[in-house]
Amino acid sequence: MNNHNRYASIKKIGEDFGMSRSTIYRALHAGRFKAVKCGRLTRICVASVEQYFASLPVMGAA
């Protein structure tokens, strides 16, 4: 199993998950996503975004 976390830019997360930059920053500030800072760069842990989406309710589910 791969123990390395993948990180992506805010732009890449927005493109891959169809989220606006503002929504991503709100999720970061609310603690929904994990991120690291490297100087001016912000990189988001892709697994934390995937976990967030997995935790959302499924539409049409009872």
C-alpha positions as CSV (number, residue, x, y, z in Angstrom):
1,M,0.0,0.0,0.0
2,N,1.2,3.5,-0.8
3,N,1.8,5.5,2.4
4,H,2.6,8.7,0.5
5,N,-0.1,11.4,0.5
6,R,-0.8,13.1,-2.8
7,Y,-1.1,16.8,-2.7
8,A,-2.6,19.1,-5.3
9,S,-3.0,22.8,-5.9
10,I,-6.2,24.6,-5.3
11,K,-6.6,25.1,-9.0
12,K,-6.2,21.3,-9.6
13,I,-8.6,20.4,-6.9
14,G,-11.1,22.8,-8.4
15,E,-10.7,21.3,-11.8
16,D,-10.8,17.6,-10.7
17,F,-13.7,18.0,-8.3
18,G,-15.7,20.8,-9.9
19,M,-15.4,23.1,-7.0
20,S,-14.8,26.9,-7.0
21,R,-11.8,28.4,-5.4
22,S,-14.0,30.1,-2.8
23,T,-15.7,26.8,-1.9
24,I,-12.3,25.2,-1.5
25,Y,-11.1,27.9,0.8
26,R,-14.3,27.7,2.9
27,A,-13.7,24.0,3.3
28,L,-10.1,24.5,4.3
29,H,-11.1,27.1,6.9
30,A,-13.8,24.8,8.2
31,G,-11.3,22.0,8.6
32,R,-12.9,19.7,6.0
33,F,-9.7,19.4,3.9
34,K,-6.1,18.9,5.1
35,A,-3.5,21.2,3.5
36,V,0.1,22.2,3.8
37,K,1.8,25.5,3.1
38,C,5.1,25.7,1.3
39,G,6.1,29.3,1.2
40,R,3.2,31.0,-0.7
41,L,1.9,27.7,-2.1
42,T,-1.0,25.9,-0.6
43,R,-1.3,22.2,-1.4
44,I,-4.3,20.1,-0.4
45,C,-4.3,16.5,0.5
46,V,-6.3,14.8,-2.2
47,A,-7.3,11.9,0.2
48,S,-9.0,14.4,2.5
49,V,-11.1,15.8,-0.4
50,E,-12.0,12.3,-1.4
51,Q,-13.0,11.4,2.2
52,Y,-15.1,14.5,2.3
53,F,-17.0,13.6,-0.8
54,A,-17.4,10.0,0.5
55,S,-19.0,11.4,3.7
56,L,-21.7,13.3,1.8
57,P,-25.2,11.8,1.6
58,V,-26.1,10.0,-1.6
59,M,-29.0,11.7,-3.5
60,G,-32.1,9.6,-3.6
61,A,-31.1,7.6,-0.6
62,A,-33.7,7.0,2.1
